[in-house]
């Protein structure tokens, strides 16, 4: 079905309204936003509220995916990622291969599907898409290191999965026989090429941010970096996903800190925050709208086998890999492994890969329905139960007080600003003396009450003081960074001289954030 431009605009507006309504509902019920969007999309699709809207593979691969990959990698903490590179890299490579092999074996042996087809299905389902889980972790103040491991694995295993899918699809289409040597060689060539391209573009973009001093231009530069990297990688036949991820990590951790002013960083963050909200909202609604429940029920046997294979291989790979890479200095507790296993949701990437199969592919419709069914179940079941699992393991037990402390501190800042505004009104004679007295007393009572709540919270949890001191130190160090940045921009401090100071600041911030400021670390961060 084709739509006119006006009809397309109307559909987009209705989808945005549905996303907004879903966001409002989610504030009242404890369901991850992305999972709620899938449910809303299911309802819209089954009730035929909108005309059928196809989730075209090029829409996901060329419009949605670069934005989501870039935003996540741009905000990824490189220091934490670097400390956990073993877990992330092994999960994103061996874990992906294990999942692909497990799905292929079970669907071939028990489901009777052709081996070539099952390898493609395995590659489609090997990449994780834990958007809902990561958002939930952040909302529940789960340890940031666990969140980085889950998100970092997701970013890189998407690249691994796409590369494997393209290799096997090329073999199937050309009729070539499987060769382990050629497959491994092609894999490393595509992956390493993506890494090198991402590094090059990331550093070029970072240097440009240090030359420009305009938040509109620098925000545009990040957009060009995200989509330009993807397009160039596609033209060079290297991994588009890995190239975008690497470029985003470099620009977010190097370019934004050394080349952007504080106001520009805020503008860029706000821009990509909205882009991600918009893209995720439309994407997850469209995922729900693609599902045809009667068709999926007809393939329930294969969907069930595929789901079992995905869950079992995920369980084994996560627990075995985490056991191997866990150390005394950087342990991966058993509770973390449970969350990594259960948080391995599948999403739009697998569906887009399924839809991208050639129309001449013999089992195209079967593959699409099986992949859609498995993606739907991994989104709904783990997505809806992750919060319960976190609470059952008491992983957010202390975080409730930390959240409440942050709320009180926010209120205290707001009341202080309100008091300053009231004083300004009096100085400008824009409020009567009696009105000023009433509001002044009212605001000061609020401040006193909030102060008392903070003191009570500190008495009930000694870690609040530690967190407050840590935040104060970070605030002071960020102020030092901003001042040094100003000196560099005005030419008072040469860029070469500032480099050592910025590196030392990063080291000190890293030590404070991780709570592991040892004597060795303190020696390195002396300025």
TAHU-V427538 format. One record per pair of residues at least 24 apart in sequence whose C-alpha atoms are under 7 Angstrom apart, sorted by the first residue. I is the first residue (numbers start at 1). J is the second residue. D is the distance in Angstrom with one decimal. If there is no record, write none. Layout:
BEGIN
i->I j->J d->D
i->I j->J d->D
END
This chain:
BEGIN
i->15 j->282 d->6.6
i->19 j->281 d->5.7
i->31 j->384 d->6.3
i->32 j->132 d->5.7
i->32 j->136 d->6.5
i->33 j->132 d->6.8
i->34 j->132 d->5.5
i->34 j->284 d->6.2
i->35 j->132 d->6.7
i->35 j->379 d->6.4
i->35 j->380 d->6.3
i->35 j->383 d->6.4
i->37 j->281 d->6.8
i->37 j->284 d->5.6
i->37 j->285 d->5.2
i->38 j->284 d->5.2
i->38 j->285 d->5.3
i->38 j->287 d->6.2
i->38 j->288 d->4.4
i->39 j->288 d->6.2
i->40 j->285 d->6.6
i->40 j->288 d->7.0
i->41 j->285 d->4.4
i->41 j->286 d->6.2
i->41 j->287 d->6.9
i->41 j->288 d->4.0
i->41 j->289 d->4.6
i->42 j->288 d->4.3
i->42 j->289 d->5.2
i->42 j->291 d->6.7
i->44 j->289 d->6.4
i->45 j->289 d->4.4
i->55 j->286 d->6.3
i->55 j->290 d->7.0
i->57 j->352 d->4.5
i->57 j->353 d->6.8
i->57 j->355 d->5.8
i->57 j->356 d->5.6
i->60 j->352 d->6.3
i->64 j->279 d->6.1
i->66 j->226 d->5.9
i->66 j->227 d->6.0
i->66 j->230 d->6.6
i->66 j->244 d->6.8
i->67 j->226 d->6.5
i->67 j->276 d->7.0
i->68 j->276 d->6.1
i->69 j->155 d->6.8
i->69 j->244 d->6.7
i->69 j->245 d->6.0
i->70 j->226 d->5.7
i->70 j->244 d->6.1
i->70 j->245 d->5.9
i->70 j->248 d->5.1
i->71 j->272 d->6.1
i->73 j->245 d->5.4
i->73 j->248 d->5.0
i->73 j->249 d->5.0
i->74 j->248 d->4.5
i->74 j->249 d->4.9
i->74 j->251 d->6.6
i->74 j->252 d->4.3
i->75 j->252 d->6.1
i->76 j->148 d->6.9
i->76 j->249 d->6.6
i->78 j->249 d->7.0
i->78 j->253 d->6.5
i->80 j->145 d->6.3
i->80 j->148 d->7.0
i->81 j->148 d->6.4
i->84 j->149 d->6.9
i->86 j->325 d->6.5
i->87 j->322 d->6.6
i->87 j->325 d->6.0
i->88 j->149 d->5.8
i->88 j->152 d->6.1
i->88 j->153 d->4.9
i->91 j->153 d->6.3
i->91 j->321 d->6.9
i->92 j->153 d->5.2
i->92 j->156 d->5.7
i->92 j->157 d->4.2
i->92 j->160 d->6.9
i->93 j->157 d->6.5
i->93 j->160 d->6.5
i->95 j->317 d->5.6
i->96 j->126 d->5.1
i->96 j->127 d->6.6
i->96 j->157 d->6.4
i->96 j->161 d->6.7
i->98 j->313 d->6.4
i->98 j->317 d->7.0
i->99 j->126 d->5.5
i->99 j->310 d->6.2
i->99 j->313 d->5.2
i->99 j->314 d->6.5
i->100 j->126 d->5.6
i->102 j->309 d->5.8
i->102 j->313 d->6.1
i->103 j->306 d->5.9
i->103 j->309 d->5.0
i->103 j->310 d->6.2
i->106 j->305 d->6.9
i->106 j->309 d->6.6
i->107 j->305 d->6.6
i->107 j->306 d->6.5
i->111 j->302 d->6.1
i->116 j->172 d->6.8
i->120 j->165 d->5.8
i->120 j->168 d->6.5
i->120 j->169 d->6.9
i->121 j->367 d->6.8
i->123 j->161 d->5.3
i->123 j->164 d->6.1
i->123 j->165 d->5.2
i->124 j->161 d->6.6
i->124 j->165 d->6.6
i->124 j->350 d->4.6
i->124 j->353 d->6.1
i->124 j->354 d->6.9
i->125 j->346 d->6.6
i->125 j->350 d->5.5
i->126 j->161 d->5.8
i->127 j->154 d->6.7
i->127 j->157 d->5.3
i->127 j->158 d->4.8
i->127 j->161 d->5.5
i->127 j->346 d->6.8
i->128 j->154 d->5.3
i->128 j->158 d->6.9
i->128 j->344 d->5.4
i->128 j->345 d->5.5
i->128 j->346 d->4.9
i->129 j->154 d->6.0
i->129 j->344 d->6.9
i->129 j->345 d->5.4
i->129 j->346 d->5.0
i->129 j->347 d->5.2
i->130 j->343 d->6.2
i->130 j->344 d->6.1
i->130 j->345 d->5.3
i->132 j->383 d->6.6
i->133 j->343 d->6.0
i->133 j->383 d->6.8
i->140 j->396 d->6.3
i->141 j->396 d->6.9
i->141 j->399 d->6.0
i->142 j->396 d->6.4
i->146 j->336 d->6.9
i->150 j->340 d->6.5
i->155 j->245 d->6.8
i->156 j->242 d->6.4
i->158 j->241 d->6.9
i->159 j->239 d->6.5
i->159 j->241 d->4.9
i->159 j->242 d->5.3
i->163 j->187 d->6.6
i->163 j->239 d->6.6
i->190 j->238 d->4.4
i->190 j->239 d->5.4
i->191 j->238 d->6.5
i->191 j->239 d->5.6
i->193 j->238 d->5.4
i->193 j->239 d->7.0
i->194 j->233 d->6.7
i->194 j->238 d->5.1
i->194 j->239 d->4.7
i->194 j->240 d->6.4
i->194 j->242 d->5.5
i->194 j->243 d->4.4
i->195 j->242 d->6.2
i->195 j->243 d->5.4
i->195 j->246 d->6.3
i->197 j->243 d->5.9
i->198 j->243 d->4.1
i->198 j->244 d->6.0
i->198 j->246 d->4.9
i->198 j->247 d->4.3
i->199 j->246 d->6.1
i->199 j->247 d->5.8
i->201 j->247 d->6.1
i->202 j->247 d->4.1
i->202 j->248 d->6.7
i->202 j->250 d->5.3
i->202 j->251 d->5.4
i->203 j->250 d->6.7
i->203 j->251 d->7.0
i->205 j->251 d->6.8
i->206 j->251 d->5.5
i->206 j->254 d->6.8
i->206 j->255 d->3.9
i->206 j->259 d->6.7
i->207 j->255 d->6.9
i->209 j->255 d->6.5
i->209 j->259 d->5.0
i->209 j->260 d->6.1
i->210 j->258 d->6.9
i->210 j->259 d->3.8
i->210 j->260 d->6.5
i->215 j->264 d->4.6
i->215 j->267 d->6.6
i->219 j->268 d->5.3
i->287 j->348 d->6.9
i->291 j->372 d->7.0
i->296 j->369 d->6.1
i->296 j->373 d->6.1
i->299 j->370 d->6.8
i->302 j->370 d->6.6
i->303 j->370 d->5.2
i->303 j->373 d->6.0
i->303 j->374 d->5.8
i->306 j->374 d->6.8
i->307 j->374 d->5.7
i->314 j->341 d->5.9
i->315 j->341 d->5.4
i->342 j->382 d->6.0
i->343 j->382 d->6.6
i->345 j->378 d->5.2
i->345 j->379 d->5.7
i->346 j->375 d->5.2
i->346 j->378 d->6.0
i->346 j->379 d->6.6
i->347 j->375 d->5.7
i->402 j->464 d->6.8
i->405 j->454 d->6.5
i->408 j->450 d->6.2
i->408 j->454 d->6.7
i->412 j->447 d->6.2
i->412 j->450 d->6.6
i->415 j->443 d->6.5
i->415 j->447 d->6.5
i->419 j->443 d->6.7
i->470 j->512 d->6.5
i->474 j->509 d->6.5
i->501 j->527 d->6.8
END
